[in-house]
């Protein structure tokens, strides 16, 4: 961390045990992300007039290059926060997950989603509201006008490239969630 850890206790005396726990958890965060700039933790007890049955609040702000991670735990949302250690544990658990996500994004380790199949429109039947798609594997897939997501059926032409989700229909495979990905080039229509 470039800036030393900042711990603030509001409406309560500082606790050596809690402060030690916060330092330990902050050190773990620092080991996850080597370019962490700062970490500020605030633990707040209920106001004096709300002491009986009051719930703790805590927040953590993690400064990173070009980004800040903020985690808050509000007492009215989580009724189990009668103990300051519980609220601090929860904010650090959440901060740790968010920091790992940040590091993964920085390294380009974002989960790759399965790519949707792609094909070209080979047949259009505007009066019957359907068409057919040929895939790169040679499959012939039916699609209905209502399956189109980002185009109007009337604007489709033969050779238009599409991506789709394939499902088994009553009469064989059919395409759902059909998205146009490219317009056909002149002379390349099928």
N, C-alpha and C positions, 0 to 999 in steps of 0.2 A: 504494500500500500504506500502510495506517495505521501498522503496526508495521514497523520496518526488517527487511530480509532477515536471517535468521539462518543461518549456515553453520557446521557442526561437522564436524571431521575427527577420527575416532577411530582409534587404533592406527597413525597415520601423521602425517607432517609435512604441514602445509598446502602446497598447490601453487598458485603464482600463476596458472598457466595454467588449472588446473581451477577455481579460485575465480573467475577472470574469466569463464570459460564459464558457470558457474552464475549469476553476476550478469546476464549477457546473456540467458540463457534465462528467468530470473525476471522480467526487465523485459518480455519478450514476454508472459509470463503476465499481468502487471499491465496490459498494454495490451489484452488480451482481455476482462478483467473489471475495470471501473472501481471496483467496490466491494469489491475483495479486501482483507481485513483484514490477513492475515499470510502469510508463507511461510517455512518452516523446512526446511532441507536437511541431511541427515546422510549422510556418506560414511564407510564403515568398512572398514578393511583387515583382513585375517585376523590373528588373535592371533599373537604372536611364535612360539609353538611350532607354528603351522600355516603359517608363511610359505612354505614350499616347496609350490608348486602351489595355494596358497590363492586364494580367490576373493573379490572385493569385494562389499560389500552397500551399498545406498543406499536412502534413503527421503525422501519429501517430504510435508509436511503443509501444506495450503493452507487458511487460515482464511477463511471467507466468512460473511456474515450468516446465521445459523440453519443453517449446514451446514459440514462440514469434508471436504475431499477428501484422502485419504491414498493414497499409492502406495508400495509396497515392492518391492524386487527382492532376493530371497533367493538366495544363491550356490548352494545345492543344487538350485534349480529351473532355473537358467540357467547352463550350464557355460561360456559364452563370457565371463564376467565376470572375466577375468584382468586387465582394463584398467579402471581407475576411470572413464575418460572414456566408455567404452561403457555402463556401468551408469548413469551420470548422464544420458547422452543418452536412454536408454530410459525412465528415470523421468520425465523432462521431456516426452518425446513422449506418454506415457500421460496425464500430468497435463494436458497441453494439450488432448487429446481430451475428457477428463472435464470440464475447465473450459468448453470450448465447449458441451458438452451442458448444463451447468448454466445458462449464459447463455441458450441457446435455450429451456430450460424457463421461465426467468424472463420471457422476452419472449413466451412463449406460442407459440413456433415449433416445437412438437412435431409430428412427422410425423403426418399424418392418414391413417388406414388406410381402405381402401375399405370403404364401408358394405355390410353384407350385405343382400340383397333382403328385402323384407318382404311379407307377405300374410296372409290370413285362412283358417282352415280352413273349407272348404265341404262336405266329405263325410268321413264316418268309417265304416269297415267293421271293427268290432272283431273279428269272427269270422275275417276274412281278414288282420288285422294291418296294414291300411294306411288311408290317407286321401288327401285331395286339398287343395291349397292354391291359392287364387285370388290372383294378384298384382295390384298396382295397374295394371299394363299389360294386364291381361285374360288373362294366361297361366294355364293350368291345370297344376299341378305335382303329380306323384305323390310320396308319402313313405311310408316303411315305419316300423313301430313301433320298430325298432332304430335309426332315425335320430334319435330324440329324445334331447336331451342333459340338459335340466333339468326334465323333467316325466315323468309316468307316462301311458302311452297311455290307460289307463282313465279318467283325470281330464280328458281333453280334451273340449271341447264345440265345437259349430259356432259360428263367429265368433271363436274364439280367435285373437289376433294372434301371428304367429310370424316369426322371422328365420331364414334358412337359407342354405346354400351350394347353388347349382344346378350339377348335373352332367348330362352326357348319359348316359342309361341305355340298355339294350337296346331298350326300347320308347318312347323319347323322353326329355324332360327329367324329372329327378327331384331331389328335395330331400334333401340330407344335412346333418348337423349342425343339426338343427331345434331352435330355442330358443324357448320361449314368452316373449313380451314383454308381454303384457297379457291380462287375462280379458275376455270379452265383457260389455257392459253389457246389463241386461235390456231387451228390446224391440228390440235392435240386431242380433240374430242373423240370419244369412243362410241 
